[in-house]
Amino acid sequence: MPIVVTLDVMLAVRKARSKDLAEYVGITEANVSLLKQGKVKGVRFDTLERICAFLDCQPGDIMKYVPDEDGDAA
Amino acid sequence: MSRTAPFSPDDLGSIRTVALMCAWLCLALAISLPVLNALAWATATAESLPMKIAAKSAFPYGLQPWQRALGGALSMLPVLTMSWGLMRARRSLTVFAGGDLFAGEAVTGLRDFACACFWAAVAGLAAPTVLSLALTIANPPGMKQLTVGVNSTDVMALLTAGIFWVIAAAMARAGDLARENAEFV
């Protein structure tokens, strides 16, 4: 999938726990885990805002666009 | 005023309560309608038959047992169709009462109920014609009857069935959207 989630990297940089992030954002730990693995269909702006507020980062710090090798988005 | 806000807990509570009551009513009707229909025909007389089926004059010797049996059997078709539809509606309502408003099972049940309503209404439109013909077929020439009629109740039943079907189809789409929405965090 072209959108790669790097939330786990930012969590490590900020030395934050998924459990604390989940509690702050208001989603379950299971959903945080799915998000880290990139297995969700989408992220609400509200959720993204709270993640960025908790981790003191920008949206681009927790996800990036990596096109497929042939240059087309999947 | 359109509503876009999610349902409050009070709304869901009302839905569950009414759904449960309607489910029990569906069960009661599904069982009692065929029984009452059978009883009505078992005790029918030429005088008690509705005019839309046949006039009293079509039965100079009264209503014979074979006519009661035939009338009961023919009229049972729309009644049993409706009973099946009511049981399917009961299944939907039971799922609603459990709080799952967009379950596939509930939508399927509602669609089946709509289909049953439609076919029962069609049978209801055809029943007087079929019954009048069947019950007087053995009469001497000049005493046979054929009834043709349309009434607003049957037409409304057809329209209601169509509306139910559309609502069920919309709910199926809503269920798909709800499941897709659940995949967003």
Interface residues (C-beta under 8 A of the other chain):
Chain A: I27 N31 V32 L34 L35 V40 K41 G42 V43 R44 T47
Chain B: E180 E183 F184 V185
